[in-house]
Amino acid sequence: MRKPPAVVINMIDLNTWNLTIPEQVPARTIETRLVKADYRSPYFYRSGTTLLFWAPVTGTSTSNSPYPRSELRETFADGKQRNWLYKEGNHRLAASLAVTQVPSSGKIVIGQVHSKDNPTPYIKLQYQLVQGVGYVNLELRRKPGDIKSPVVMTYRSMPLNTRFNYAIDISRKGDLKVSIDGLTYTDKIDPAWASKRFYFKAGVYTLDNQGPPSEGGRAVFHQLRATHVK
């Protein structure tokens, strides 16, 4: 039997994130100053010590994707977008969450390492429900120009409404470590990424855009933190 993650009462710090929500065309970005001032909408709100994300399949999308999202993107405290080279320090995105709903495709993205200098992300953490069985997949794009980002690790048997942890660690030496509830993947970042500026994203990116307004992706984040140590 899986042991549940340790429960830590800790308010998620929203001082260094902006937010994309699936309304307006293209999708609306909520500035950092509003997010940290307790911004609330049907797509995103704080409930006690948790954050709730909802992205219906009928929601609008960003200009570079056909799918809706309710997703945080890291910034500086003044709202300026934060973009970093991995050689500048040690970088970490860590979260504790439960996926509570998926669309008919069964797929949502719950965490990303994206790049300001590349149209496609380096890492995607995807939750997938297949015939009632939940999986958390690590998709990794080996080089910036690769068309596909194959699954390199899968945590199997992660039911809906089950709380779990993930962490993505990238070192200044180009070491990559991804952990999903204790299952760990390690690798070296291809040098082709060295000149690409990364940023973290987390929330719900619904990989579906067909169906009624009640269909979509939903998750509850109990903990979320992005850190950079020089």
C-alpha positions in Angstrom: 0.0 0.0 0.0 1.3 3.5 -0.9 2.2 5.6 2.0 0.6 9.1 1.8 3.0 12.0 1.6 3.8 13.8 4.9 1.3 16.6 5.5 3.0 20.0 6.0 0.8 23.0 6.7 2.3 25.7 4.6 0.7 28.5 2.6 1.8 28.5 -1.0 3.8 31.7 -1.8 2.4 33.4 -4.9 4.7 36.4 -4.9 6.7 35.2 -7.9 4.2 33.9 -10.3 1.8 35.2 -13.0 -1.2 33.2 -14.2 -2.7 32.2 -17.5 -6.5 31.5 -17.4 -8.6 30.2 -20.3 -10.7 33.3 -21.0 -10.4 36.0 -23.7 -8.6 35.5 -27.0 -5.7 34.8 -26.7 -5.9 33.5 -23.2 -5.7 36.1 -20.4 -2.6 36.6 -18.3 -3.1 37.7 -14.7 -0.2 39.9 -13.5 1.9 38.9 -10.5 0.7 41.9 -8.5 -2.9 40.6 -8.8 -2.0 36.9 -8.2 -0.3 37.7 -4.9 -3.2 40.0 -3.9 -5.4 36.9 -3.7 -6.8 36.9 -7.2 -9.8 34.5 -7.6 -11.8 33.2 -10.6 -13.6 30.0 -11.5 -10.3 28.8 -13.0 -8.0 29.5 -10.0 -8.4 30.3 -6.3 -6.9 29.7 -2.9 -8.8 27.6 -0.5 -7.2 27.6 2.9 -3.6 26.4 2.3 -4.3 24.9 -1.1 -4.6 26.2 -4.7 -7.3 25.0 -7.0 -6.8 25.0 -10.8 -9.6 24.3 -13.4 -9.2 24.4 -17.2 -12.4 23.4 -19.1 -12.1 22.0 -22.6 -14.2 25.0 -23.9 -11.7 27.5 -22.5 -9.6 29.7 -24.7 -6.0 29.0 -25.5 -2.7 30.8 -25.9 -1.4 31.8 -29.3 1.0 28.9 -29.5 -1.4 26.1 -28.4 -4.8 24.8 -29.2 -5.5 23.7 -25.6 -6.8 25.6 -22.6 -4.8 26.1 -19.4 -5.0 27.5 -15.9 -1.3 27.6 -15.2 1.3 29.6 -13.2 4.5 30.9 -14.8 7.4 32.0 -12.7 8.3 35.7 -12.4 10.3 38.0 -10.2 8.5 39.8 -7.4 8.1 42.9 -9.6 6.2 40.9 -12.2 9.0 40.7 -14.7 9.2 37.2 -16.3 12.0 35.1 -14.8 14.1 33.2 -17.4 17.4 31.5 -16.5 20.2 29.5 -17.9 20.9 26.3 -16.1 24.6 27.1 -15.6 23.6 30.1 -13.5 22.8 28.0 -10.4 20.8 25.1 -9.0 17.1 25.2 -9.9 14.2 23.3 -8.4 10.4 23.0 -8.9 8.6 21.0 -6.2 4.9 20.4 -5.7 2.4 18.3 -3.8 -0.9 17.9 -5.4 -3.9 15.7 -6.4 -5.5 15.5 -9.8 -9.3 15.4 -9.3 -10.6 15.5 -12.9 -9.4 14.9 -16.4 -11.0 15.4 -19.8 -12.1 12.7 -22.2 -8.6 12.5 -23.6 -7.5 11.6 -20.1 -4.5 13.9 -20.2 -3.4 17.1 -18.4 0.0 18.6 -17.8 0.8 19.5 -14.2 4.4 20.9 -14.4 6.8 22.1 -17.1 10.3 23.3 -17.7 9.7 25.6 -20.7 12.1 27.8 -22.6 11.8 31.4 -23.6 14.1 30.7 -26.6 12.4 27.6 -27.9 8.8 27.0 -29.0 8.5 23.7 -27.3 9.3 22.7 -23.6 12.2 20.8 -22.3 10.1 18.8 -19.7 6.5 18.1 -19.3 5.0 16.2 -16.3 1.7 14.7 -17.6 -1.1 13.0 -15.6 -2.9 10.4 -17.7 -6.0 8.3 -16.9 -6.3 5.1 -19.0 -9.3 2.8 -18.3 -9.5 4.0 -14.7 -5.7 3.7 -14.0 -3.7 6.8 -13.4 -0.2 7.5 -14.6 2.3 10.3 -14.1 4.5 10.5 -17.1 7.8 12.4 -17.5 8.2 13.6 -21.1 11.7 14.8 -22.0 12.8 16.7 -25.2 16.4 15.6 -25.6 17.4 18.6 -27.9 15.7 21.9 -28.5 14.9 21.0 -32.2 13.5 17.6 -31.5 9.9 17.2 -32.7 8.9 14.6 -30.1 9.4 14.5 -26.3 9.2 10.8 -25.5 8.1 9.5 -22.1 11.2 8.5 -20.2 9.7 7.6 -16.8 6.2 6.6 -15.7 4.7 6.3 -12.2 1.9 3.8 -12.5 -1.2 3.3 -10.4 -1.8 6.9 -9.3 -5.6 7.1 -8.9 -7.6 10.3 -9.3 -7.9 12.3 -6.0 -4.6 10.8 -4.7 -2.1 13.3 -3.3 1.5 12.8 -4.6 4.7 14.8 -4.8 7.0 15.7 -7.7 10.3 17.6 -7.9 12.4 18.7 -10.8 16.1 19.5 -10.1 18.5 21.0 -12.6 22.1 21.8 -11.5 24.5 24.4 -12.9 26.6 21.4 -14.1 23.7 20.2 -16.3 22.5 17.4 -14.0 18.8 16.6 -14.2 16.9 14.7 -11.5 13.1 14.2 -11.5 11.3 12.6 -8.7 7.7 11.4 -8.6 6.7 10.1 -5.1 10.2 8.5 -4.7 10.5 7.1 -8.2 13.6 8.9 -9.7 15.0 9.7 -13.1 18.4 11.1 -13.7 20.2 12.4 -16.8 22.5 15.0 -18.2 21.1 17.9 -20.1 22.2 18.0 -23.7 24.6 20.9 -24.2 22.3 22.2 -27.0 20.1 23.6 -24.2 22.9 25.6 -22.6 22.0 28.8 -24.4 18.3 28.4 -23.9 16.7 30.3 -21.0 14.3 28.2 -19.0 11.3 28.9 -16.8 9.0 26.8 -14.6 5.3 26.4 -15.0 2.8 24.5 -12.8 -1.0 24.1 -12.7 -3.4 22.5 -15.2 -2.8 22.5 -18.9 -5.7 20.5 -20.4 -4.8 18.4 -23.4 -8.2 18.4 -24.9 -10.5 21.0 -26.5 -13.6 19.0 -27.4 -16.7 18.5 -25.2 -19.1 20.3 -22.9 -18.1 23.1 -20.4 -18.3 20.6 -17.5 -15.4 18.6 -19.0 -11.8 19.6 -18.4 -8.8 19.3 -16.1 -8.8 20.0 -12.4 -6.1 19.7 -9.7 -5.5 20.8 -6.1 -2.0 21.9 -5.2 -1.1 21.6 -1.5 2.5 22.7 -1.9 4.3 24.5 -4.7 7.7 26.2 -4.7 10.3 27.2 -7.3 13.8 28.0 -6.0 17.1 29.1 -7.6 20.4 28.9 -5.7 23.5 30.5 -7.1 
